């Protein structure tokens, strides 16, 4: 009999227009950025300072200051956010998604005037999101709409000579993108890489080779990374029992989940949840 999967809670951050800082992640919270994840609504990542790498749909990109990275809903990604990196992650409501591209887009704003225009729009959005003035929320949505127009104009200027289009359209990149889409749909089952490879009409060896080529990670690592993020999120952000977290994140059993989680995180799922509660208590005291 298959496991009955408990509903996975989705917080308000997955549905409302919101802005959160990113960068300088502590070792205990690196999973918040680096582990593969997706969201129910789109995200726009703005890198103001620093550099690193981001993996989107199994394709690795380098990023640096004045980069804008759009990530559609239900798109798997993870990125480095070390001590030198600072930026913001903008959550876009589902209702605004049609105003943005249907595919991931990485914009490198090299033009100084474009950088200034973006910062003006972004500062206005941030000001309204943190304001208690009348109709601030409504104003923030208008600023987000203007930001989508700016983004569309910049995408129109994007030149194919950058090489990014060719990379995205390679056979390996297309296969890995299809694989990450399947992971995102089915990671909370206990299917293995061989099952995904069969669904894609390739061998597990070929799939893993393509994943290594485009992302630097094996097919198994991408799958395990997505499950690990979901487990961490449920342990830290919900009160879902550990045994249900195991099922919801796609592990075959609670015992197997505990072994795998401890090997990766260095502590049991229960200890990981407790450490998050301790951090929250110290911040509020």
GUMI-243468 format. One record per residue (C-alpha): residue in one letter; residue number from 1; x negated, y, z negated. Coordinates in Angstrom, 3 decimals. Each point is the difference from the previous one (the first is absolute). Example, Ala and Ser with C-alpha at 12.3 -4.5 7.8 and 13.67 -1.06 7.14 Angstrom:
2
<atom><resn>a</resn><resi>1</resi><u>-12.300</u><v>-4.500</v><w>-7.800</w></atom>
<atom><resn>s</resn><resi>2</resi><u>-1.370</u><v>3.440</v><w>0.660</w></atom>
! end
This chain:
285
<atom><resn>x</resn><resi>1</resi><u>0.000</u><v>0.000</v><w>0.000</w></atom>
<atom><resn>x</resn><resi>2</resi><u>-1.417</u><v>3.443</v><w>0.897</w></atom>
<atom><resn>x</resn><resi>3</resi><u>-0.515</u><v>2.512</v><w>-2.781</w></atom>
<atom><resn>x</resn><resi>4</resi><u>2.719</u><v>2.591</v><w>-0.424</w></atom>
<atom><resn>x</resn><resi>5</resi><u>-1.883</u><v>3.276</v><w>0.299</w></atom>
<atom><resn>x</resn><resi>6</resi><u>0.885</u><v>2.715</v><w>-2.512</w></atom>
<atom><resn>x</resn><resi>7</resi><u>0.738</u><v>3.432</v><w>1.401</w></atom>
<atom><resn>x</resn><resi>8</resi><u>-3.124</u><v>2.188</v><w>0.179</w></atom>
<atom><resn>x</resn><resi>9</resi><u>0.670</u><v>3.355</v><w>-1.668</w></atom>
<atom><resn>x</resn><resi>10</resi><u>-0.703</u><v>3.103</v><w>2.088</w></atom>
<atom><resn>x</resn><resi>11</resi><u>-0.647</u><v>3.164</v><w>-1.941</w></atom>
<atom><resn>x</resn><resi>12</resi><u>1.169</u><v>3.520</v><w>0.826</w></atom>
<atom><resn>x</resn><resi>13</resi><u>-3.430</u><v>0.765</v><w>1.474</w></atom>
<atom><resn>x</resn><resi>14</resi><u>0.961</u><v>-2.282</v><w>2.889</w></atom>
<atom><resn>x</resn><resi>15</resi><u>3.007</u><v>2.102</v><w>1.001</w></atom>
<atom><resn>x</resn><resi>16</resi><u>-0.373</u><v>3.688</v><w>-0.949</w></atom>
<atom><resn>x</resn><resi>17</resi><u>-2.183</u><v>2.739</v><w>1.449</w></atom>
<atom><resn>x</resn><resi>18</resi><u>-3.020</u><v>0.022</v><w>-2.318</w></atom>
<atom><resn>x</resn><resi>19</resi><u>-3.677</u><v>0.877</v><w>-0.116</w></atom>
<atom><resn>x</resn><resi>20</resi><u>-2.685</u><v>-1.712</v><w>-2.016</w></atom>
<atom><resn>x</resn><resi>21</resi><u>-3.773</u><v>0.573</v><w>-0.199</w></atom>
<atom><resn>x</resn><resi>22</resi><u>-2.373</u><v>-2.774</v><w>1.083</w></atom>
<atom><resn>x</resn><resi>23</resi><u>-3.695</u><v>-0.514</v><w>-0.583</w></atom>
<atom><resn>x</resn><resi>24</resi><u>-2.435</u><v>-0.683</v><w>-2.786</w></atom>
<atom><resn>x</resn><resi>25</resi><u>1.667</u><v>-3.308</v><w>-0.859</w></atom>
<atom><resn>x</resn><resi>26</resi><u>-1.183</u><v>-1.736</v><w>-3.161</w></atom>
<atom><resn>x</resn><resi>27</resi><u>-1.045</u><v>-3.631</v><w>0.319</w></atom>
<atom><resn>x</resn><resi>28</resi><u>3.134</u><v>-1.102</v><w>-1.863</w></atom>
<atom><resn>x</resn><resi>29</resi><u>2.259</u><v>1.776</v><w>2.491</w></atom>
<atom><resn>x</resn><resi>30</resi><u>-1.800</u><v>-0.641</v><w>3.303</w></atom>
<atom><resn>x</resn><resi>31</resi><u>2.778</u><v>-2.398</v><w>0.947</w></atom>
<atom><resn>x</resn><resi>32</resi><u>2.305</u><v>3.055</v><w>0.290</w></atom>
<atom><resn>x</resn><resi>33</resi><u>-1.807</u><v>1.067</v><w>3.171</w></atom>
<atom><resn>x</resn><resi>34</resi><u>-2.306</u><v>-2.746</v><w>1.263</w></atom>
<atom><resn>x</resn><resi>35</resi><u>2.266</u><v>-3.065</v><w>-0.110</w></atom>
<atom><resn>x</resn><resi>36</resi><u>2.188</u><v>-0.503</v><w>3.062</w></atom>
<atom><resn>x</resn><resi>37</resi><u>3.510</u><v>1.295</v><w>-0.507</w></atom>
<atom><resn>x</resn><resi>38</resi><u>2.924</u><v>1.639</v><w>1.797</w></atom>
<atom><resn>x</resn><resi>39</resi><u>2.922</u><v>2.212</v><w>-0.927</w></atom>
<atom><resn>x</resn><resi>40</resi><u>3.691</u><v>0.140</v><w>0.799</w></atom>
<atom><resn>x</resn><resi>41</resi><u>-0.424</u><v>3.495</v><w>1.485</w></atom>
<atom><resn>x</resn><resi>42</resi><u>-2.823</u><v>1.729</v><w>1.945</w></atom>
<atom><resn>x</resn><resi>43</resi><u>-3.121</u><v>1.564</v><w>-1.505</w></atom>
<atom><resn>x</resn><resi>44</resi><u>-2.333</u><v>2.774</v><w>1.148</w></atom>
<atom><resn>x</resn><resi>45</resi><u>-3.504</u><v>-0.157</v><w>-1.442</w></atom>
<atom><resn>x</resn><resi>46</resi><u>-1.956</u><v>3.282</v><w>-0.032</w></atom>
<atom><resn>x</resn><resi>47</resi><u>-3.726</u><v>-0.253</v><w>-0.731</w></atom>
<atom><resn>x</resn><resi>48</resi><u>-1.310</u><v>3.363</v><w>-1.209</w></atom>
<atom><resn>x</resn><resi>49</resi><u>-3.463</u><v>-1.113</v><w>-1.121</w></atom>
<atom><resn>x</resn><resi>50</resi><u>-2.281</u><v>-3.007</v><w>0.262</w></atom>
<atom><resn>x</resn><resi>51</resi><u>-0.134</u><v>-2.957</v><w>2.337</w></atom>
<atom><resn>x</resn><resi>52</resi><u>0.745</u><v>-3.690</v><w>0.050</w></atom>
<atom><resn>x</resn><resi>53</resi><u>1.863</u><v>-2.692</v><w>1.883</w></atom>
<atom><resn>x</resn><resi>54</resi><u>3.662</u><v>-0.845</v><w>0.404</w></atom>
<atom><resn>x</resn><resi>55</resi><u>1.505</u><v>-3.219</v><w>1.360</w></atom>
<atom><resn>x</resn><resi>56</resi><u>3.351</u><v>0.358</v><w>1.790</w></atom>
<atom><resn>x</resn><resi>57</resi><u>1.676</u><v>-3.045</v><w>1.569</w></atom>
<atom><resn>x</resn><resi>58</resi><u>-3.316</u><v>-1.835</v><w>-0.283</w></atom>
<atom><resn>x</resn><resi>59</resi><u>-1.995</u><v>2.669</v><w>1.863</w></atom>
<atom><resn>x</resn><resi>60</resi><u>-2.734</u><v>1.858</v><w>-1.895</w></atom>
<atom><resn>x</resn><resi>61</resi><u>-0.473</u><v>3.753</v><w>0.533</w></atom>
<atom><resn>x</resn><resi>62</resi><u>-2.567</u><v>2.338</v><w>-1.503</w></atom>
<atom><resn>x</resn><resi>63</resi><u>1.434</u><v>3.184</v><w>-1.527</w></atom>
<atom><resn>x</resn><resi>64</resi><u>-1.444</u><v>3.263</v><w>-1.267</w></atom>
<atom><resn>x</resn><resi>65</resi><u>1.064</u><v>3.530</v><w>-0.974</w></atom>
<atom><resn>x</resn><resi>66</resi><u>2.897</u><v>1.616</v><w>1.889</w></atom>
<atom><resn>x</resn><resi>67</resi><u>1.436</u><v>-3.327</v><w>1.122</w></atom>
<atom><resn>x</resn><resi>68</resi><u>3.737</u><v>-0.683</v><w>0.153</w></atom>
<atom><resn>x</resn><resi>69</resi><u>1.102</u><v>-3.633</v><w>0.102</w></atom>
<atom><resn>x</resn><resi>70</resi><u>3.642</u><v>-0.829</v><w>0.617</w></atom>
<atom><resn>x</resn><resi>71</resi><u>1.205</u><v>-3.421</v><w>-1.174</w></atom>
<atom><resn>x</resn><resi>72</resi><u>3.508</u><v>-1.114</v><w>1.043</w></atom>
<atom><resn>x</resn><resi>73</resi><u>2.290</u><v>-1.890</v><w>-2.351</w></atom>
<atom><resn>x</resn><resi>74</resi><u>-0.778</u><v>-3.685</v><w>-0.562</w></atom>
<atom><resn>x</resn><resi>75</resi><u>-3.517</u><v>0.372</v><w>1.430</w></atom>
<atom><resn>x</resn><resi>76</resi><u>-2.797</u><v>-1.746</v><w>-1.879</w></atom>
<atom><resn>x</resn><resi>77</resi><u>-2.958</u><v>2.163</v><w>-1.004</w></atom>
<atom><resn>x</resn><resi>78</resi><u>-2.653</u><v>0.533</v><w>-2.662</w></atom>
<atom><resn>x</resn><resi>79</resi><u>-2.791</u><v>2.549</v><w>-0.354</w></atom>
<atom><resn>x</resn><resi>80</resi><u>-3.103</u><v>0.892</v><w>-1.973</w></atom>
<atom><resn>x</resn><resi>81</resi><u>0.465</u><v>2.897</v><w>-2.414</w></atom>
<atom><resn>x</resn><resi>82</resi><u>-3.313</u><v>0.354</v><w>-1.797</w></atom>
<atom><resn>x</resn><resi>83</resi><u>-1.252</u><v>2.726</v><w>-2.313</w></atom>
<atom><resn>x</resn><resi>84</resi><u>-0.888</u><v>2.368</v><w>2.876</w></atom>
<atom><resn>x</resn><resi>85</resi><u>3.425</u><v>-0.277</v><w>1.670</w></atom>
<atom><resn>x</resn><resi>86</resi><u>2.875</u><v>2.364</v><w>-0.647</w></atom>
<atom><resn>x</resn><resi>87</resi><u>3.271</u><v>0.337</v><w>1.857</w></atom>
<atom><resn>x</resn><resi>88</resi><u>3.745</u><v>-0.431</v><w>-0.228</w></atom>
<atom><resn>x</resn><resi>89</resi><u>2.512</u><v>-2.656</v><w>0.984</w></atom>
<atom><resn>x</resn><resi>90</resi><u>3.329</u><v>1.392</v><w>1.176</w></atom>
<atom><resn>x</resn><resi>91</resi><u>3.068</u><v>-2.215</v><w>-0.310</w></atom>
<atom><resn>x</resn><resi>92</resi><u>2.529</u><v>0.692</v><w>2.739</w></atom>
<atom><resn>x</resn><resi>93</resi><u>3.679</u><v>-0.924</v><w>-0.486</w></atom>
<atom><resn>x</resn><resi>94</resi><u>1.508</u><v>-2.555</v><w>2.365</w></atom>
<atom><resn>x</resn><resi>95</resi><u>2.297</u><v>2.676</v><w>1.439</w></atom>
<atom><resn>x</resn><resi>96</resi><u>-3.065</u><v>1.911</v><w>1.277</w></atom>
<atom><resn>x</resn><resi>97</resi><u>-1.683</u><v>-3.022</v><w>1.612</w></atom>
<atom><resn>x</resn><resi>98</resi><u>1.456</u><v>0.651</v><w>3.505</w></atom>
<atom><resn>x</resn><resi>99</resi><u>-1.871</u><v>3.326</v><w>0.037</w></atom>
<atom><resn>x</resn><resi>100</resi><u>-3.325</u><v>-1.849</v><w>-0.222</w></atom>
<atom><resn>x</resn><resi>101</resi><u>-1.744</u><v>-2.529</v><w>2.290</w></atom>
<atom><resn>x</resn><resi>102</resi><u>1.067</u><v>-3.634</v><w>0.071</w></atom>
<atom><resn>x</resn><resi>103</resi><u>-3.626</u><v>-1.204</v><w>-0.116</w></atom>
<atom><resn>x</resn><resi>104</resi><u>-2.927</u><v>0.865</v><w>-2.308</w></atom>
<atom><resn>x</resn><resi>105</resi><u>-1.924</u><v>3.119</v><w>1.054</w></atom>
<atom><resn>x</resn><resi>106</resi><u>-3.405</u><v>1.184</v><w>-1.207</w></atom>
<atom><resn>x</resn><resi>107</resi><u>-0.593</u><v>3.703</v><w>0.688</w></atom>
<atom><resn>x</resn><resi>108</resi><u>-3.425</u><v>1.549</v><w>-0.486</w></atom>
<atom><resn>x</resn><resi>109</resi><u>0.525</u><v>3.749</v><w>-0.240</w></atom>
<atom><resn>x</resn><resi>110</resi><u>-3.249</u><v>1.387</v><w>1.385</w></atom>
<atom><resn>x</resn><resi>111</resi><u>1.392</u><v>3.361</v><w>1.138</w></atom>
<atom><resn>x</resn><resi>112</resi><u>-0.301</u><v>2.651</v><w>-2.744</w></atom>
<atom><resn>x</resn><resi>113</resi><u>3.248</u><v>1.708</v><w>1.017</w></atom>
<atom><resn>x</resn><resi>114</resi><u>1.879</u><v>-3.316</v><w>-0.171</w></atom>
<atom><resn>x</resn><resi>115</resi><u>-1.474</u><v>-0.619</v><w>-3.455</w></atom>
<atom><resn>x</resn><resi>116</resi><u>1.166</u><v>3.416</v><w>-1.205</w></atom>
<atom><resn>x</resn><resi>117</resi><u>3.480</u><v>-0.489</v><w>1.463</w></atom>
<atom><resn>x</resn><resi>118</resi><u>0.346</u><v>-3.362</v><w>-1.707</w></atom>
<atom><resn>x</resn><resi>119</resi><u>-1.194</u><v>1.319</v><w>-3.367</w></atom>
<atom><resn>x</resn><resi>120</resi><u>2.513</u><v>2.859</v><w>0.172</w></atom>
<atom><resn>x</resn><resi>121</resi><u>2.845</u><v>-2.466</v><w>0.606</w></atom>
<atom><resn>x</resn><resi>122</resi><u>-1.290</u><v>-2.455</v><w>-2.578</w></atom>
<atom><resn>x</resn><resi>123</resi><u>-0.461</u><v>2.652</v><w>-2.695</w></atom>
<atom><resn>x</resn><resi>124</resi><u>3.571</u><v>1.174</v><w>0.558</w></atom>
<atom><resn>x</resn><resi>125</resi><u>1.291</u><v>-3.560</v><w>-0.340</w></atom>
<atom><resn>x</resn><resi>126</resi><u>-2.011</u><v>-0.620</v><w>-3.170</w></atom>
<atom><resn>x</resn><resi>127</resi><u>1.136</u><v>3.292</v><w>-1.524</w></atom>
<atom><resn>x</resn><resi>128</resi><u>3.674</u><v>-0.823</v><w>0.488</w></atom>
<atom><resn>x</resn><resi>129</resi><u>-0.362</u><v>-3.584</v><w>-1.241</w></atom>
<atom><resn>x</resn><resi>130</resi><u>-1.466</u><v>1.290</v><w>-3.268</w></atom>
<atom><resn>x</resn><resi>131</resi><u>2.349</u><v>2.978</v><w>-0.352</w></atom>
<atom><resn>x</resn><resi>132</resi><u>3.045</u><v>0.377</v><w>-2.215</w></atom>
<atom><resn>x</resn><resi>133</resi><u>1.425</u><v>2.780</v><w>2.149</w></atom>
<atom><resn>x</resn><resi>134</resi><u>3.503</u><v>-0.163</v><w>1.426</w></atom>
<atom><resn>x</resn><resi>135</resi><u>0.238</u><v>-2.352</v><w>3.026</w></atom>
<atom><resn>x</resn><resi>136</resi><u>-3.676</u><v>-0.992</v><w>-0.299</w></atom>
<atom><resn>x</resn><resi>137</resi><u>0.752</u><v>-3.574</v><w>1.056</w></atom>
<atom><resn>x</resn><resi>138</resi><u>1.854</u><v>1.213</v><w>3.077</w></atom>
<atom><resn>x</resn><resi>139</resi><u>-2.879</u><v>2.347</v><w>0.874</w></atom>
<atom><resn>x</resn><resi>140</resi><u>-2.476</u><v>-2.876</v><w>-0.383</w></atom>
<atom><resn>x</resn><resi>141</resi><u>1.934</u><v>-2.043</v><w>2.554</w></atom>
<atom><resn>x</resn><resi>142</resi><u>-0.129</u><v>2.891</v><w>2.466</w></atom>
<atom><resn>x</resn><resi>143</resi><u>-3.768</u><v>0.246</v><w>-0.499</w></atom>
<atom><resn>x</resn><resi>144</resi><u>-0.282</u><v>-3.745</v><w>0.634</w></atom>
<atom><resn>x</resn><resi>145</resi><u>1.978</u><v>0.490</v><w>3.218</w></atom>
<atom><resn>x</resn><resi>146</resi><u>-2.417</u><v>2.699</v><w>1.146</w></atom>
<atom><resn>x</resn><resi>147</resi><u>-2.850</u><v>-2.337</v><w>-0.850</w></atom>
<atom><resn>x</resn><resi>148</resi><u>1.493</u><v>-2.649</v><w>2.288</w></atom>
<atom><resn>x</resn><resi>149</resi><u>0.093</u><v>2.556</v><w>2.842</w></atom>
<atom><resn>x</resn><resi>150</resi><u>-3.654</u><v>0.870</v><w>-0.620</w></atom>
<atom><resn>x</resn><resi>151</resi><u>-0.903</u><v>-3.690</v><w>-0.008</w></atom>
<atom><resn>x</resn><resi>152</resi><u>1.877</u><v>-0.656</v><w>3.257</w></atom>
<atom><resn>x</resn><resi>153</resi><u>-1.826</u><v>2.879</v><w>1.685</w></atom>
<atom><resn>x</resn><resi>154</resi><u>-3.355</u><v>-1.319</v><w>-1.151</w></atom>
<atom><resn>x</resn><resi>155</resi><u>0.841</u><v>-3.513</v><w>1.206</w></atom>
<atom><resn>x</resn><resi>156</resi><u>0.824</u><v>1.465</v><w>3.412</w></atom>
<atom><resn>x</resn><resi>157</resi><u>-3.537</u><v>1.400</v><w>0.116</w></atom>
<atom><resn>x</resn><resi>158</resi><u>-1.614</u><v>-3.265</v><w>-0.966</w></atom>
<atom><resn>x</resn><resi>159</resi><u>-2.385</u><v>-1.105</v><w>2.738</w></atom>
<atom><resn>x</resn><resi>160</resi><u>-0.267</u><v>-3.627</v><w>1.101</w></atom>
<atom><resn>x</resn><resi>161</resi><u>-3.783</u><v>0.546</v><w>0.307</w></atom>
<atom><resn>x</resn><resi>162</resi><u>-0.257</u><v>-0.382</v><w>-3.780</w></atom>
<atom><resn>x</resn><resi>163</resi><u>0.001</u><v>-3.778</v><w>0.562</w></atom>
<atom><resn>x</resn><resi>164</resi><u>2.657</u><v>-0.580</v><w>-2.679</w></atom>
<atom><resn>x</resn><resi>165</resi><u>2.683</u><v>-0.913</v><w>2.539</w></atom>
<atom><resn>x</resn><resi>166</resi><u>-2.296</u><v>-2.589</v><w>1.606</w></atom>
<atom><resn>x</resn><resi>167</resi><u>-0.797</u><v>-1.560</v><w>-3.377</w></atom>
<atom><resn>x</resn><resi>168</resi><u>3.673</u><v>-0.194</v><w>-0.932</w></atom>
<atom><resn>x</resn><resi>169</resi><u>0.919</u><v>-1.629</v><w>3.301</w></atom>
<atom><resn>x</resn><resi>170</resi><u>-2.648</u><v>-2.726</v><w>-0.019</w></atom>
<atom><resn>x</resn><resi>171</resi><u>1.342</u><v>-3.548</v><w>-0.096</w></atom>
<atom><resn>x</resn><resi>172</resi><u>-1.571</u><v>-0.577</v><w>-3.424</w></atom>
<atom><resn>x</resn><resi>173</resi><u>1.546</u><v>3.167</v><w>-1.453</w></atom>
<atom><resn>x</resn><resi>174</resi><u>3.431</u><v>-0.885</v><w>1.385</w></atom>
<atom><resn>x</resn><resi>175</resi><u>-0.206</u><v>-3.506</v><w>-1.480</w></atom>
<atom><resn>x</resn><resi>176</resi><u>-1.088</u><v>1.266</v><w>-3.417</w></atom>
<atom><resn>x</resn><resi>177</resi><u>2.700</u><v>2.698</v><w>0.015</w></atom>
<atom><resn>x</resn><resi>178</resi><u>2.585</u><v>-2.710</v><w>0.698</w></atom>
<atom><resn>x</resn><resi>179</resi><u>-1.500</u><v>-2.090</v><w>-2.805</w></atom>
<atom><resn>x</resn><resi>180</resi><u>0.217</u><v>2.865</v><w>-2.525</w></atom>
<atom><resn>x</resn><resi>181</resi><u>3.608</u><v>0.590</v><w>1.051</w></atom>
<atom><resn>x</resn><resi>182</resi><u>0.756</u><v>-3.664</v><w>-0.766</w></atom>
<atom><resn>x</resn><resi>183</resi><u>-1.814</u><v>0.251</v><w>-3.332</w></atom>
<atom><resn>x</resn><resi>184</resi><u>2.050</u><v>3.057</v><w>-0.894</w></atom>
<atom><resn>x</resn><resi>185</resi><u>3.193</u><v>-1.848</v><w>0.826</w></atom>
<atom><resn>x</resn><resi>186</resi><u>-0.858</u><v>-3.321</v><w>-1.687</w></atom>
<atom><resn>x</resn><resi>187</resi><u>-2.800</u><v>0.540</v><w>-2.548</w></atom>
<atom><resn>x</resn><resi>188</resi><u>2.412</u><v>-0.787</v><w>-2.831</w></atom>
<atom><resn>x</resn><resi>189</resi><u>0.330</u><v>-3.559</v><w>1.270</w></atom>
<atom><resn>x</resn><resi>190</resi><u>-2.773</u><v>-2.517</v><w>-0.619</w></atom>
<atom><resn>x</resn><resi>191</resi><u>-0.885</u><v>-0.409</v><w>3.694</w></atom>
<atom><resn>x</resn><resi>192</resi><u>-3.684</u><v>-0.406</v><w>0.805</w></atom>
<atom><resn>x</resn><resi>193</resi><u>-2.143</u><v>1.374</v><w>2.825</w></atom>
<atom><resn>x</resn><resi>194</resi><u>0.577</u><v>-3.133</v><w>2.105</w></atom>
<atom><resn>x</resn><resi>195</resi><u>3.764</u><v>0.640</v><w>0.018</w></atom>
<atom><resn>x</resn><resi>196</resi><u>-0.482</u><v>3.613</v><w>1.086</w></atom>
<atom><resn>x</resn><resi>197</resi><u>-2.490</u><v>-1.044</v><w>2.694</w></atom>
<atom><resn>x</resn><resi>198</resi><u>2.448</u><v>-2.577</v><w>1.359</w></atom>
<atom><resn>x</resn><resi>199</resi><u>2.735</u><v>2.638</v><w>0.171</w></atom>
<atom><resn>x</resn><resi>200</resi><u>-2.368</u><v>2.196</v><w>2.026</w></atom>
<atom><resn>x</resn><resi>201</resi><u>-1.021</u><v>-2.859</v><w>2.311</w></atom>
<atom><resn>x</resn><resi>202</resi><u>-3.691</u><v>-0.047</v><w>-0.986</w></atom>
<atom><resn>x</resn><resi>203</resi><u>-2.266</u><v>-2.097</v><w>-2.186</w></atom>
<atom><resn>x</resn><resi>204</resi><u>-0.816</u><v>1.099</v><w>-3.551</w></atom>
<atom><resn>x</resn><resi>205</resi><u>-3.664</u><v>0.250</v><w>1.015</w></atom>
<atom><resn>x</resn><resi>206</resi><u>0.767</u><v>2.370</v><w>2.877</w></atom>
<atom><resn>x</resn><resi>207</resi><u>2.294</u><v>2.108</v><w>-2.157</w></atom>
<atom><resn>x</resn><resi>208</resi><u>-2.620</u><v>0.331</v><w>-2.720</w></atom>
<atom><resn>x</resn><resi>209</resi><u>-2.688</u><v>0.834</v><w>2.552</w></atom>
<atom><resn>x</resn><resi>210</resi><u>2.150</u><v>2.831</v><w>1.380</w></atom>
<atom><resn>x</resn><resi>211</resi><u>0.750</u><v>1.287</v><w>-3.505</w></atom>
<atom><resn>x</resn><resi>212</resi><u>-3.717</u><v>0.112</v><w>-0.791</w></atom>
<atom><resn>x</resn><resi>213</resi><u>-0.652</u><v>1.791</v><w>3.287</w></atom>
<atom><resn>x</resn><resi>214</resi><u>2.576</u><v>2.756</v><w>-0.507</w></atom>
<atom><resn>x</resn><resi>215</resi><u>0.048</u><v>0.448</v><w>-3.785</w></atom>
<atom><resn>x</resn><resi>216</resi><u>-3.053</u><v>-1.682</v><w>-1.443</w></atom>
<atom><resn>x</resn><resi>217</resi><u>2.286</u><v>-2.304</v><w>-2.035</w></atom>
<atom><resn>x</resn><resi>218</resi><u>1.093</u><v>-3.577</v><w>0.623</w></atom>
<atom><resn>x</resn><resi>219</resi><u>3.626</u><v>-0.909</v><w>0.661</w></atom>
<atom><resn>x</resn><resi>220</resi><u>0.180</u><v>-1.612</v><w>-3.438</w></atom>
<atom><resn>x</resn><resi>221</resi><u>-1.418</u><v>3.123</v><w>-1.686</w></atom>
<atom><resn>x</resn><resi>222</resi><u>2.618</u><v>2.259</v><w>1.609</w></atom>
<atom><resn>x</resn><resi>223</resi><u>2.787</u><v>-2.305</v><w>-1.152</w></atom>
<atom><resn>x</resn><resi>224</resi><u>-1.409</u><v>-0.419</v><w>-3.515</w></atom>
<atom><resn>x</resn><resi>225</resi><u>-0.582</u><v>3.748</v><w>-0.278</w></atom>
<atom><resn>x</resn><resi>226</resi><u>3.628</u><v>0.791</v><w>0.809</w></atom>
<atom><resn>x</resn><resi>227</resi><u>1.268</u><v>-2.493</v><w>-2.572</w></atom>
<atom><resn>x</resn><resi>228</resi><u>-2.418</u><v>1.322</v><w>-2.618</w></atom>
<atom><resn>x</resn><resi>229</resi><u>1.192</u><v>3.579</v><w>0.443</w></atom>
<atom><resn>x</resn><resi>230</resi><u>3.626</u><v>-1.046</v><w>-0.371</w></atom>
<atom><resn>x</resn><resi>231</resi><u>-0.820</u><v>-1.954</v><w>-3.132</w></atom>
<atom><resn>x</resn><resi>232</resi><u>-1.898</u><v>2.961</v><w>-1.494</w></atom>
<atom><resn>x</resn><resi>233</resi><u>2.837</u><v>2.383</v><w>0.846</w></atom>
<atom><resn>x</resn><resi>234</resi><u>2.626</u><v>-2.196</v><w>-1.595</w></atom>
<atom><resn>x</resn><resi>235</resi><u>-2.115</u><v>-0.601</v><w>-3.100</w></atom>
<atom><resn>x</resn><resi>236</resi><u>-0.815</u><v>3.680</v><w>-0.521</w></atom>
<atom><resn>x</resn><resi>237</resi><u>3.157</u><v>1.722</v><w>1.214</w></atom>
<atom><resn>x</resn><resi>238</resi><u>2.795</u><v>-2.387</v><w>-0.999</w></atom>
<atom><resn>x</resn><resi>239</resi><u>0.984</u><v>-2.306</v><w>-2.853</w></atom>
<atom><resn>x</resn><resi>240</resi><u>0.505</u><v>-2.969</v><w>2.321</w></atom>
<atom><resn>x</resn><resi>241</resi><u>-1.020</u><v>-3.201</v><w>-1.861</w></atom>
<atom><resn>x</resn><resi>242</resi><u>-3.382</u><v>-1.393</v><w>1.068</w></atom>
<atom><resn>x</resn><resi>243</resi><u>1.551</u><v>-3.210</v><w>1.342</w></atom>
<atom><resn>x</resn><resi>244</resi><u>2.296</u><v>2.074</v><w>2.228</w></atom>
<atom><resn>x</resn><resi>245</resi><u>-2.894</u><v>2.203</v><w>1.098</w></atom>
<atom><resn>x</resn><resi>246</resi><u>-1.755</u><v>-3.159</v><w>1.186</w></atom>
<atom><resn>x</resn><resi>247</resi><u>2.969</u><v>-0.967</v><w>2.172</w></atom>
<atom><resn>x</resn><resi>248</resi><u>0.689</u><v>3.533</v><w>1.260</w></atom>
<atom><resn>x</resn><resi>249</resi><u>-3.630</u><v>0.501</v><w>1.047</w></atom>
<atom><resn>x</resn><resi>250</resi><u>-0.121</u><v>-3.281</v><w>1.917</w></atom>
<atom><resn>x</resn><resi>251</resi><u>-1.958</u><v>-2.303</v><w>-2.316</w></atom>
<atom><resn>x</resn><resi>252</resi><u>1.071</u><v>-3.617</v><w>-0.143</w></atom>
<atom><resn>x</resn><resi>253</resi><u>0.197</u><v>-0.219</v><w>-3.781</w></atom>
<atom><resn>x</resn><resi>254</resi><u>-0.591</u><v>2.068</v><w>-3.120</w></atom>
<atom><resn>x</resn><resi>255</resi><u>-3.014</u><v>-2.150</v><w>-0.938</w></atom>
<atom><resn>x</resn><resi>256</resi><u>-1.625</u><v>0.464</v><w>3.416</w></atom>
<atom><resn>x</resn><resi>257</resi><u>0.762</u><v>3.714</v><w>-0.119</w></atom>
<atom><resn>x</resn><resi>258</resi><u>-1.695</u><v>0.377</v><w>-3.382</w></atom>
<atom><resn>x</resn><resi>259</resi><u>-3.148</u><v>-1.798</v><w>1.193</w></atom>
<atom><resn>x</resn><resi>260</resi><u>-0.290</u><v>2.011</v><w>3.218</w></atom>
<atom><resn>x</resn><resi>261</resi><u>0.825</u><v>3.312</v><w>-1.672</w></atom>
<atom><resn>x</resn><resi>262</resi><u>-2.540</u><v>-0.476</v><w>-2.793</w></atom>
<atom><resn>x</resn><resi>263</resi><u>-2.707</u><v>-0.976</v><w>2.486</w></atom>
<atom><resn>x</resn><resi>264</resi><u>0.565</u><v>3.234</v><w>1.909</w></atom>
<atom><resn>x</resn><resi>265</resi><u>0.933</u><v>2.520</v><w>-2.707</w></atom>
<atom><resn>x</resn><resi>266</resi><u>-2.158</u><v>-1.388</v><w>-2.788</w></atom>
<atom><resn>x</resn><resi>267</resi><u>2.956</u><v>-0.293</v><w>-2.359</w></atom>
<atom><resn>x</resn><resi>268</resi><u>3.272</u><v>-1.882</v><w>-0.235</w></atom>
<atom><resn>x</resn><resi>269</resi><u>3.212</u><v>1.529</v><w>1.405</w></atom>
<atom><resn>x</resn><resi>270</resi><u>1.241</u><v>0.606</v><w>-3.554</w></atom>
<atom><resn>x</resn><resi>271</resi><u>-3.233</u><v>1.758</v><w>-1.004</w></atom>
<atom><resn>x</resn><resi>272</resi><u>0.103</u><v>2.096</v><w>3.173</w></atom>
<atom><resn>x</resn><resi>273</resi><u>3.546</u><v>1.126</v><w>-0.830</w></atom>
<atom><resn>x</resn><resi>274</resi><u>-0.967</u><v>0.732</v><w>-3.591</w></atom>
<atom><resn>x</resn><resi>275</resi><u>-3.006</u><v>2.096</v><w>1.064</w></atom>
<atom><resn>x</resn><resi>276</resi><u>2.276</u><v>2.138</v><w>2.163</w></atom>
<atom><resn>x</resn><resi>277</resi><u>2.317</u><v>0.572</v><w>-2.929</w></atom>
<atom><resn>x</resn><resi>278</resi><u>-2.982</u><v>0.958</v><w>-2.168</w></atom>
<atom><resn>x</resn><resi>279</resi><u>-1.132</u><v>2.572</v><w>2.574</w></atom>
<atom><resn>x</resn><resi>280</resi><u>3.486</u><v>1.526</v><w>0.193</w></atom>
<atom><resn>x</resn><resi>281</resi><u>0.225</u><v>0.217</v><w>-3.797</w></atom>
<atom><resn>x</resn><resi>282</resi><u>-3.402</u><v>1.718</v><w>-0.263</w></atom>
<atom><resn>x</resn><resi>283</resi><u>0.957</u><v>2.543</v><w>2.668</w></atom>
<atom><resn>x</resn><resi>284</resi><u>3.272</u><v>0.834</v><w>-1.746</w></atom>
<atom><resn>x</resn><resi>285</resi><u>-1.474</u><v>0.272</v><w>-3.508</w></atom>
! end
